[in-house]
Amino acid sequence: MYNKNQLCEKIRSVHKDIGKCGIDINVEYGTDNKAWVVHLRKGNLKLKTYLEPEDANICMDGKHCIGLVMQISQLKDNIVNMKYS
């Protein structure tokens, strides 16, 4: 089994610009919906997405990270393209 720090590092390993271009990441397990909650922050902008444990497990097991990559890519693109309000 893995923890939130390991999942966070895995996300950073496949998305090299997260954490380096002003985009901060935080990961936590949501017990209410039984899914990983991935928070991205850029300045005052904050977005989150829910990552199904099955997708995270497959990626963390070294099989493939397609679900994780696609979902985090979409979230990252959304926060990069948002305008400050």
C-alpha positions in Angstrom: 0.0 0.0 0.0 1.1 3.6 -0.5 0.5 6.9 1.2 -0.5 10.4 0.0 3.2 11.5 -0.2 4.1 8.6 -2.4 1.1 9.3 -4.7 2.0 13.0 -4.8 5.5 12.1 -5.8 4.2 9.8 -8.5 2.1 12.6 -9.9 5.1 14.9 -9.9 7.2 12.3 -11.7 4.7 12.1 -14.6 3.9 15.8 -14.6 7.4 17.4 -14.3 6.0 21.0 -14.3 3.8 20.6 -11.3 5.5 22.1 -8.3 8.0 24.0 -10.5 5.9 26.5 -12.5 4.0 28.0 -9.6 1.6 25.1 -9.5 1.4 23.5 -6.1 -0.1 20.1 -5.4 -1.6 18.4 -2.4 -3.1 14.9 -2.2 -5.4 13.5 0.4 -7.7 10.5 0.7 -11.4 11.5 1.0 -13.1 9.0 3.3 -16.5 10.4 2.4 -16.3 9.5 -1.3 -13.5 6.8 -0.9 -11.3 8.5 -3.5 -8.0 10.4 -3.7 -8.5 14.1 -3.8 -5.9 15.9 -5.8 -5.7 19.7 -5.2 -3.8 22.0 -7.5 -3.1 25.6 -6.6 -1.7 28.4 -8.7 -1.7 31.8 -6.9 -5.2 32.3 -5.7 -6.7 29.7 -8.0 -7.6 26.3 -6.6 -9.0 23.3 -8.3 -9.5 19.7 -7.3 -10.3 16.4 -8.9 -11.1 13.0 -7.5 -8.9 10.1 -8.5 -10.4 6.7 -8.2 -8.4 4.3 -6.1 -8.3 1.7 -8.9 -6.6 4.2 -11.2 -4.1 5.2 -8.5 -3.4 1.6 -7.6 -2.7 0.6 -11.2 -0.3 3.5 -11.6 1.4 2.9 -8.2 1.9 -0.8 -9.1 3.9 0.3 -12.1 1.4 -1.0 -14.7 0.2 2.1 -16.4 -0.8 5.6 -15.5 -3.2 6.5 -18.3 -6.1 7.4 -16.0 -4.0 9.4 -13.6 -2.1 11.2 -16.4 -5.2 12.2 -18.3 -7.1 13.4 -15.2 -4.3 15.4 -13.8 -3.4 16.8 -17.2 -6.9 18.1 -17.6 -6.9 19.7 -14.1 -3.5 21.2 -14.8 -4.6 22.7 -18.1 -7.7 24.1 -16.5 -5.8 25.9 -13.7 -3.2 27.2 -16.1 -5.8 28.6 -18.5 -8.0 30.2 -15.7 -8.0 33.9 -15.3 -7.5 35.5 -11.9 -10.7 37.1 -10.7 
